[in-house]
Amino acid sequence: MKVVLMAGGRGTRISELYPDIPKPLIPVDNIPVLEREIVSLRDQGFTDLILTIGYMAKKIQEYFGTGEKWGVNIEYFVEDKPLGNAGALFFLDLKEDFLLLNADAVFDVDFNRMVEYHKEKGGLVTLFTHPNSHPYDSGIIISSPNGEVEKWLAKEDFRPEFYKNRVNAGLHVISPKALKLSGIKKEDIGDGKKIDLDRQILKPLCGTHTMFCYDSPEYVKDMGTPERFRSVEEDYKKGVVKAKTLFNKQKGIFLDRDGTINRYVGFLRKEEEFELLPGVAKAIKLINKSGYLAIVVTNQPVIARGEVTWEGLEEIHNKMETELGKQGAYLDGIYFCPHHPHKGYEGEIPELKIDCDCRKPKPGLLLRAAEDLNIELERSYMIGDSDSDVEAGKAAGCKTIKIEEGGLLEAVNKILRIKYK
């Protein structure tokens, strides 16, 4: 599969640190960021690369040449005049699905896993999506339960009060058919006419059942400002970037929901009843910084009992993600059991009244998350406020901590040995 790396930007905000070199050549821990990305792609078997370049193009060409030094083949498309972030695609000979990556982002991702997902879905486009620490000022992707992108809310668009923390990261698998569907022709590009990838090609595919989101907790960050650059460089030095790649085993901190993250009110049936406990956002933010994944695993028998709809539960979880996001924290996954083994409730859903494998104290939710996210359970923790949480964690092979309501921050500090404050 060909890989197109968009590497033509000026990097205006970060140029104060490196005014004489193009952004793709900025050294991160002494190695140019684009070189790190090329090596990561090569190691996964992606060796057929096209670089679209413009600003200081000659310096990039002189550094990478044909790519032979790195075991890849590099072709170049040089924009003599800016064509927008997608204009170059219409001048390339792209006959099959290809990876389109934004070289402005720092990433280390298991792209084979993403490509396999793209093939399984059979769509025209797959977006790499992830949670971040500032969803309130990021574009938000809204999808159906099977991952079909329904809406794409840019920063300037109206958004609901509560939303899932799912942000487009600038990494894509795209079929050339998506370019044709845009109706854009070569003669429409140039002479000041630029093509915007998101607005003119991708957003029109929302709701057409042809574009899917691929959720992943892997490392993808922009290094466009001096502050973000320093943060990314520190992550490289600590080994965080490589460690987050999903072909490496991950470690997670599994969290119960009611009584651990939010105030316990019995059966929580409406989003108005959801209230974050003090210290929870800070605790989850510490998890985010630590290298552990933060994953909620929760029993929600209110679905089987007919007391909350699927949409109602989604709104509760959207409120949880929104409130955490406002405080710079995010969850890498939410897994819930909708079943309930006891029958006889008015309005219950019969097909969900079963003795399942996912209802805690059984470990099914943790095992499913471990499979999805390649988690090594023996290095992971389960934190909750009930015996069933502890039993589920032990059954999955995790270390466990039982807390009182409001005790999450203390438990996380204990796990991290108060390394992060």
N, C-alpha and C positions, 0 to 999 in steps of 0.2 A: 504494500500500500504506500502510495506517495504521501509525503508530508510537506505541507506548505507552511513555512514559518514567516509571518509578517514582521519584518525587521526594518521597516523604513522610517519609523518615527523619529522625531527630533529629541524627545526626552527633555523638553524645555525646563521642567521644574527641577530635575536632577543635574542639569548642566552646570549649576554653580559648583558642584563637586568635581565634575570631569568635563570642562568646557571644550576640550580639544579632541575628544573621541566620541564616536556614536554610541548610543545607549547599549546596543548588543555587545559591545566590547568592554563595557565597564567591568572591572575586575571585582569579583565577589570572593573574598578570601584568596586573592591572588590569581584567580582563574576567571576569564571573561564569562559572563553569565550565559551567552549563547553557546559557548564551547561546552559548558556543563550540560546544557539542554541537548546538544547534539550527541554527546557521549551517552547520556541516558537513553536517548532514542536508539542509538546504535546497539547498545547492550540489550535492547528488547527486540532487535531484529529489523528496525526501521532504518534503512540505509539509503533510500531514494528520496533526496531532499531538494526542495526548491525554496530559495530565499528571495522574498520580494523586498527590495531595498531602494532607498532613495537618498536620504541624508547621509553624507560622507560615505557613499556607496563604495568608493574605491578602497577605502581603508578596510572595509569588511571583506571585499574580494581579495585584497592582498593578504589578509590574515588567514582566511580559510581556503583560498584557492579552490581546487577541485574537490577538496574533502578527503583526498587519499590518505593524508596523515592520520586522520581519525577513523579510517575504514568505512567511509561513506562516499556517496556520489552527490555533489552539490551542483545544481544549476542556479542561475540567477535571472531574476527579472528586475531590471533597473527602471524605476520611474523617473523619467527626466522632469516631469511635472507631477505634483501630487494628484493621485487618482482616488483618494479616499482609502479607507481600510479594506475595501473589497474590490476596487476597480481592477486591480491586477489579475484577479481570478478569471476575468473574461478574456484575457489574452494568453492564458496558459492552455496547454493541450491536456485537459483533464477529462479522461474518458471513463474513469471508475471512481468509486468512493475514495475520499482522501481525508487525511487528518489536516485540519486547519488550526494552527496554534499561534497565539499572540505572543511574540517574543518579548513584549513589554512585561509579561508576567514571569515570575520565577516559579518553576514547577519541577516536580519529580513524581511522575504518575505512572501507574501500571496501565499503559495504553492498550495492551493486548486484551486486558479485561474489559476495557471500555469498548473496544472494537467488537468483541464477542457479544456484548450487550446490544450494540447497534445492529448486528446481524440478526440477533434473536428477535428484536422488535420489528425489523423489516421496514423502517421508516426512511425518510430522505435525509433527516438531520438528527444527530444526537448532541445535546449540549452537556458539557461537564458542569454540574451544579454542586454547590456546597454551602454550608452555613458559614457566616462570618461574624465578626464582632461589631459590625456597624450596618446591619440590614436596613436601618431607618434611612440611610442615605445611599443605598445601593439599588440596582434594578432587581426586582423580585420576580421569580418564575412561579406560576401557579399551574399545577398539573392535576390530572385525574388520578385515581388510585393506581392505574397501571402505568403511570409515567408520561402519558400524553400531555404535551404542553398546551394548556388552554388559554392562558393569558401571560403577557410579558409586560410587567409594569415598570417603566423607566422611572428615574427619580422624579421627573416632572409630572408623571401620571398620577391620577387619583388612585389611592389604594384603600382597602378596607381598614377598619380600626385594628384588627388582628390578622396576622398572616404567618404562614410558615416561613422560617428563615432559610430560604433557598435562593442562592444568588448565582447568576451566570458567571463563570470564571474565565471565559475567553478561550476555551479549548473545545474543539468541535470535530465530529465526523460528518462529512457532507457528501451528498451525492451530486454529481453535475446536473442532475435533473432539477435540483432546487434552484440552480442558477438560471436554467431555462424558464422555470415557472415565474421568475421575477419579471420576465418580459424585457429585461435590460439587454441592450445590444452594444457591441463595441463602439459603434458610431455615437452612442449616447454618452460616452465617457471621454474626458479630456477637455481642453480649452476651458478649464475652470469648473467643469462638471465632475463632481466626485460621487462615489458610491459608498453608502453607509451600510455595512454588513447587517447590523441589527435591525435598523429601521426599514431598509428596502428589500432585504432578502429573507431574514429570519422571522421577524415579527409577523409578516403577512401569513406565515405558515401556522400561526396559533389557531387551534380549534379545527384544523384540517385532518387530524389523525395521522400526520406525517412527520411530526417532530416530537422527540422524546427527551426527557432529562435523565441524566445518569448521575445519581447522587453518590458522592464519595467524600470521605474525610481527609483525603490526601492533600499534600502541601501544594497550594497555589496561592501566591501573593504578588501583588504589584509592588515594584520597588521604585515608583516614579517620583518620590520625594526623598530628600536627604534622610529624614527620620525613618521612612520605611526601608530605605536602602540599608541603614545601620542595623535595623531589626532583622532583615533578611540575612545579612552577613553574619550576625551573631548566631542565627539559627543554623547556618551552614557550619560554623565553627563547633557548635554543640552536637552536630550530627542529627538535628531534628528533621531537616529536609529529607534526607535519605531514609530515616527511620519511619517516616509517615507513609512511604510507598507501600501499597497493599500487597506487593509480592513479598514483603517482609512481615513477620508476625507482629501484631499489634498487642497492646495491653490496654485494658479498659477498666473504668470504674462504673459499675452498674448501679443505678439509683432507682429506688422505689419512688413513686410519685406522692400519693396522699399521705401526709404526715411526715414526709421527708423533704419534698420540694415545696409543697403548698400546705396550708393549714388544713388539718383534718376536720371535715364536717359531716362524717358519715358517707353515705352515697352522694357524691358530687354530681349533680344533674344539669347544672347550668353554668355557663362561663362566668356569670356574675358572682358565683360562689367561690370562684378560684382566686386565691390570694397567696402570693409568694411569701414564704417565711423569711424572717430577717436573716441575713448572712448567706442565703442560698445563692444569689447571683455571684457574690464574691467567691464562694466555694467552687462554683462551676467555672468561673473565670480562671481560678487557680488550676483546675483540672485541664482546661484548654491550653494553658501555658506549659504544663508539665510534661506533655508527650503522651499522657493517657487519653483515651477516648471517653467522652461523657455520654452515657447511654441510659435512657429511661426504660425500665421494664415494669409494667404495671398491670394488675388484674382489673378489668373493667366489666364486671358482670351486669352492670346497668344496661349494656347493649342487649344481652340475652334476655334480661327481664323486661325489655321493651320500655324502659324508663328514659333512655337517651338514644337518639338516632345516631347513625354513623356520622352524619353531618354535624350533629351536636357535639359529639366527642372531638371531631376534628377542630371545631371552633374553640373548644376548651384548650386543646393542645396548641392551637394557633396563638391563643392568649398567653400561654406559658412561654412560647418561643419569642413572642413580641416583647413581653415584659423582661425576659432575660436579655434580649438583644439591646434594649434601651440602656442596659447597664454593662454592655460589652461582653456578655457571656453567650454561649451557644451550646446546643446539644448536637452530637454526632448521629444520634438515632433515637427513635421512639418506638418501642415494641410493646404491644398490649394484647392481652387475652380477652376476647369478647364473650367467652363461654361461661356457663354456670351449670353445675351438675344437678341442682335441685329444681324439680318441676312443680307446677301448680300456681304460678303467678298470673294474674290477669294481665293480658296484653303481651305475654312472653313470646319469644321467637323460638318455636319448637326445634328447628335445626341447630340452634346454638345451645340447647339445653343438653349438653353432653359432658362426659368425663374425659377431658382432653389431656394432651401432653404439655400444654403451655401455661396452664393456670398454676401459679405458685401455690404450694411449695415445690411443684415439679419444675424442672430446669429448662423447659422447652424454649422460653423466650430468650434465655441467655445463650442456649445452644444455637438458636437461629441467628442471633446477632453475631456470634462467634464465627459462624460459617460465612455470613455476608461480608464481614469486615476483617476476616483472617485474624481473629483474636486468639491469643494464647491464654486460655482460661486460668492456668496455674499461676500466671503473673498478674492476674486481675483481681478486683475486689467487688463485692456486693455490699451496698450500704442500704439499710432499711430500718423501719421502726417496728417490725413485727417478726415473730418467730418464723413465719412462712417465708419471709425474705431471706433470713439466715439459712433456712433449710434448702431453699432453691439455690442459693449461692454455693453451699457445700456440695449439693448434688451435682452441680456443674463443674466442681473442682476449683472454685474460687476461694480466696480468703474472704472473710466476712466481718462486718462490723454492725452491731445493732445499736441504734441511737434512740434517744428521746426526741420528741418534736422540737425542732430548732437546733439540733445538734450536728447538722451536716458540716458546717465550717470546721468545727473541732475535729470531726472524723477525717476530713480531707487533709487538714494540717497534720494529723497524726500519720496518715499514709505518706505524705510528702515530707515528713519529718520537719515541718515548718520551714522548708527550704524557700517557699514562696510566701510572701506576706502581702 
